[in-house]
Amino acid sequence: MQTEANEKFKRYALTACVMMATIMQALDTTIANVALPYMQGSLSTTQDQVSWVLTSYIVAAAIMTSPLGWMSMRFGRKKLFIVCAAGFTVASMLCGLAQSIEQMVLFRLLQGIFGAALVPLSQSVMLDAYPIEQRGQAMAIWGMGVMLGPIMGPTLGGWLTETLSWRWVFFVNLPFGIVTVLGLSAIMEETTARKDVPFDWMGFIALSASIGALQLMLDRGQEVGWFNATEIWIEAGIAISGLYLFLAHAFTTERAFIPLAVFKDWNFSVALLLMFVVGIILLATMALVTPYIQNLMGYPVMASGVLLGARGIGTLVAMMLVGRMLKSIDARPLVALGLLASLWSIWEMVWYSPDTSASWIVITSIVQGFGLGFIFVPLNSAAFATLSATLRTDGVALWTLIRNLGSSIGVSIVISQLTSGMSLYRSQMAETMTPFSFGIPLSGASTMLDSSTLGGQALIEQMVMRQAAIISYSNDYLLMCVVTLIALPLVLLLRKPRAASSTPAPAIHAD
């Protein structure tokens, strides 16, 4: 009895440690965004240069996600987890102490390198720490950190920046990082390290070049004018060539960098496609709603953070419910319910206007969070229910990589569409506007709208741009609706998994 109590205590303590690591990394994907203008002034840099604070982190994390399976196998999962958590904590401290843009970009690069492993490793640990009948609940707990981190990041970042300093956006990681490292050192059991597994340098270099170039293209595209810039053509060429070389090498080598056997699991492959869509919905809608509320509706940073925090409440409630429901209900109807809830909420966002009430924003945000929670946990459960234990760490790394790529592509598409749409609709409205467009001269309608004065011209331009922005945002939300609709039929492709083996994952211990 005492042994069972000790096992439960160790399991819960280990859960707390890995959840802190998960939340730290998930928060840092969005928490620094609101601090960029303050960094720009403090570090005396340009907007183009300060954007590399985000780009360097995203690219480093994307590249270093892919070799996690081999590193865990070669060095042992406990050792890798502790080194990455400690490195992430130290890099966070260095980011807070940075005195120049060069130092900041370098330290963010290090933060991305060490942070890449935290989410995939935490998922692997949670899958192994709980018996098969409790994995739904385990994935619900883990999913809370992954989902709530990006949602709450802008709110926490705004509060820290306004009340303390932008440097506390990074310093906030220090106590959690220290507790995580100490807890993992004391509680987590080491896995067997294997020195006989070769590293596929060709596959790693090809895939890293492809992912890195793609992330750079997505992050820099809008800023430099997409394919009007030579930089984007070069990055697109490297991304395509790297992917081709990686696939050609993977099909012709005995041990591929990412084992192709993971794709033989039907549910895992289908779930990957669905997770790509979830990645798009998760961050792309956030990238749209936040500036809409702040710029068009006039809410300050903290107030908008509170409104958007409602999505986190919906996610939290959904994950607490769905973890229990998975014991008796198949994952497929739960995923479908989540997609339908997300679809409804995004459809309502199509009709947002500056006059939309705060209460309706909260309702739609809660429903969307609820939908995402119902998608995320059952999808994780379905994806890994039948995947071989020998492939689990590689599968988790690929899972995280696909979700991040979906988020990057989704954000790039909606921001590009938003910017180009605003320019297009502004020009279309300007073409038809004259002082007599409304039947009477504008100058006669209001002295403020007198088109013969500079003040009147500026006010008319502001009104036109505001209307163009509203239309562009609506079209982007409509695009997100289409993406969600496309994902719905994929749920039918998922198969009800057979009873999975509860045998501990020996290969993860060897990973």
Buried (B, 14 or more C-beta within 10 A) or exposed (E): EEEEEEEEEBBEBBBBBBBBBBBBBBBBBBBBBBBBEBBBEBBEBEEEBBBBBBBBBBBBBBBBBBBBBBBBBBBBBBBBBBBBBBBBBBBBBBBBEBEEBEBBBBBBBBBBBBBBBBBBBBBBBBBBBBEEEBBBBBBBBBBBBBBBBBBBBBBBBBBBBBEEBBBBBBBBBBEBBBBBBEBBBEBBEEBEBBEEBEBBEBBBBBBBBBBBBBBBBBBBBBBBEBEEBEBBEEBBEBBEBBBEBBBEBBEEEEEBBBBEBBBEBEBBEBBBBBBBBBBBBBBBBBBBBBBBBBBBBEBEBEBBBEBBBBBBBBBBBBBBBBBEBBEEBBBBEBBBBBBBBBBBBBBBBBEBEEEBEBEEBBBBBBBBBBBBBBBBBBBBBBBBBBBBBBBBBBBBBBBBBBBBBBBBBBBBBBBBBBEEBBEBBBEEBEEEBEBEEEEEBBBEEEEEBBBEEEEBEEBBEEEBBBBBBBBBBBBBBEBBBEBBEEBBEBBEBBEEBEEBEEEEBEBBBBB
